[in-house]
Amino acid sequence: MVLTLYGNPKASCTQRVATVMHEKQVPFKLVTIDLSKGEHKAPDYLEKQPFGQIPVLDDDGYLIYETRAISRYIAEKYADQGTPLIPKDLKAKGHFEQAASVEQANYDAYAGKAVVEKVFKPMFGQTPDDAVAERLLTSLEASLDVYEKILSKQKYVAGNEITLVDIFHLPLLSLLPLTGRDVYSTRPNVEKWAKGLIARPSFQSVKDGVKSTA
């Protein structure tokens, strides 16, 4: 049975999961949830995702939500096809889990909220809180200074092979320049890593809007 992804084509969280599906060569059907119409808060959708958020994956009646959980599920279910995204070696997996924790605590916590303030709020006619955005971007830059050191020694954040954690950083990596803060040019290793991820065919396939592949 074809997997069904409930989400919004332009939403970063939906694009993140779709990127993983493209990497794993997994066909899927997209069911668009119109956030502007409040479809994510409709009773039938809340039966799938009780917090009223996107995305949700339906695998023949098995429902799972939360972007990173969905991505791990896909990567493990289809471990033998497409790009290997979760290490099998115990020590490599330890570094993978370490990087996964860093991504949520030291990257997404700042980048995600900064992009909301400087990119998404203006996009929807809302007024950004510039002071909040500046604090977030300053904290993000401190984290990226550490990323610069890590990426000076290895190609990806968990080692020399791409993993889910690198994809978790997408698509915010592509949106950060739109905040007006140049976070890349003084960090050449971060810039090389970010540009390489953004250029991957999997992300290029979804960056302008996720589409069904089945």
N, C-alpha and C positions, 0 to 999 in steps of 0.2 A: 504494500500500500504506500502511496506517495505521502510524504510528510506534509502537514499543513502548518504554516507559520502565520499566526495572527499578529499583525503589527502595522506600522505606518511606513510607507516606502522611503520617506525622507528622514525618519527618526534615526538617530545615531545608534540606539540600542538594537533596532531592527537590522540596520546595516551591518552591525558587528556580527550578529548571528548569521546573516546571509553570507558574509565573507567566509565564515567558517564552513558553511555548506558548500560554497564554491571550491574552497581548498580541499574538501573531502569528496568532491564530485558527487554530491547527494542532491538529486532532483527534489524540488519542493514546490508547493502551491502557496502563493501569498494571498491571504484574506486581509484586505485593507480595513483597518480600524481608523475611522475619521475622528481624530482627537478634537477638532474644532466643533464637531457636533456632539461631543460627549459620549461617543459610542463605547469608550473604554469604561464608562460608568453605568452602562445599561445592565439590567438584571441578568440577561443571558450571558453577557461577557463576564460579569462578576462571578458567575458560576465556574468559569474557567480560571479567572485570576481575581481572587477576592480582594486584592489591594487596588484593583482598577488601573493597572499599569500594563505597558506593553514591553516585550512581546510574550506570546504563549506559543508553545509547540504542541501539536497534536500528532502523536504517532500511533495511529490505529486505535484511538481511544485513550491512550496513555498521555495525560496532560502534564506538562512541566513548564514552569515559568522562572523568571530571573535569567538575564542574559548569560551570565557566566555558567550557571548550572546547565542551561540548554546547550551551550557550546561544549562543555565537558561531556555531556550525554552523547552528542553527535560524534565528537572525536573518539569516544570509547566504543560506541556501537559500530562505527565504521572505521575501526582502527587499521584494518588491512587494506584500505583503499585511499587514494589521494595522498595528500601531504601528512606525514606523521606529525601530530601536534602535541602529544603527551609522551614524554620519555618513558621507556620501560625500565631502564637501569635505575636502581634504587637511589643512588647518589645523584644522578642527573635529575630524577624526579624530585628529590629533596630541594635542589636548586630551582626547579620549576615552581614548586609550591612557595618557596621563599620569594621568588619574583612575583608570583601571583598576589601575595600579601602586600608587597611593596606597591604594586600597580594600584591597588584599591586605596591604600592608606596614604601614599606619597605622590600619586599622580592623579588619579581620577577625582579624589576628594577636592583637588584644586582646579584641575583643568576642566572638569565637567561643569562646575559651578561658574567658572570664569567665562566659559563659552555660552552658558545660559545668559549671563549678564550682558556680554558684549556682542553676541551674535543672535541668539534666539529672541531675546526680549525686543530688540529693535525690529527684527523680522516680523514680529506680531504686533507692532505698534505700541509696545510697552517701553517705559523709561528705565534704562539700566541704572544700577547703583554703581557709579564709577569708583567710589571709594572702596566698596566691597570688592569689585573686580580687581582693583590695583593690589589690594592685600592678597587676594588669591593668586594673582599672577606673580607677585613677589615670592610667595611661598613655593609656587610651582618652579620658579627659576632656581631656587635653592635646591629643590629636589633634582632638577635637571643637571645641576652641577655635579651631583653624585652620579647620575646616569652617565654623564660624560666620562667620568673615571672608569665606571664599569665597562662602558662600551669601547674604551681604549684598549681593553684586554680581551674582549670577545665580540663576536659579530652581533649577537642578540642578547636580550636582557637576562635569559636564563642559561646562556652558553653559546656555543657556535652553531646551533641548529635552531631554526624558527620553531616556536611553540605557540600554543594558544595565548600565552601571556602577551606576546608581541601583538597579536591580533586584537587583544582586549584594549590596547592603546589606540587602535583605530575606532571610529573615524575622527576622534578628537585631534589626532596629530595633524590631520588635514585642515581642521577648522581653527586651530590656534593662531595661524597668521592673520585671520580675520578679526582677532581681538585688538589688533593695532600694536601689539607688543612683539618685537622680534626676539623670539626665544631660541632661534636656531643658529644664526650666523656666527656667534661667538662660541658655539659648541659644535665643532665639526664632526665629532663622532655621533652625537645625537642627530645632527642634520643628515648625515649619511644614512643612518639607521631609519629615520623617519621617511626620508625620500624613497628609500628602497621598499619600505612597507607600502607606502602610498601608491607606488608604481606597480605593485603586484596585480596581475590580471584579476584576481579574486576581488580586490577592493575596487578596481576600476569598473568592474561589472555592476557595482552597487552604489557607487559614490553619488550618482545623480538620481538615484531612486531604485529601490529594490523591485525586481520583477519576478514573477513565477518562472521556474525553469522546467516545469512539468505540466 
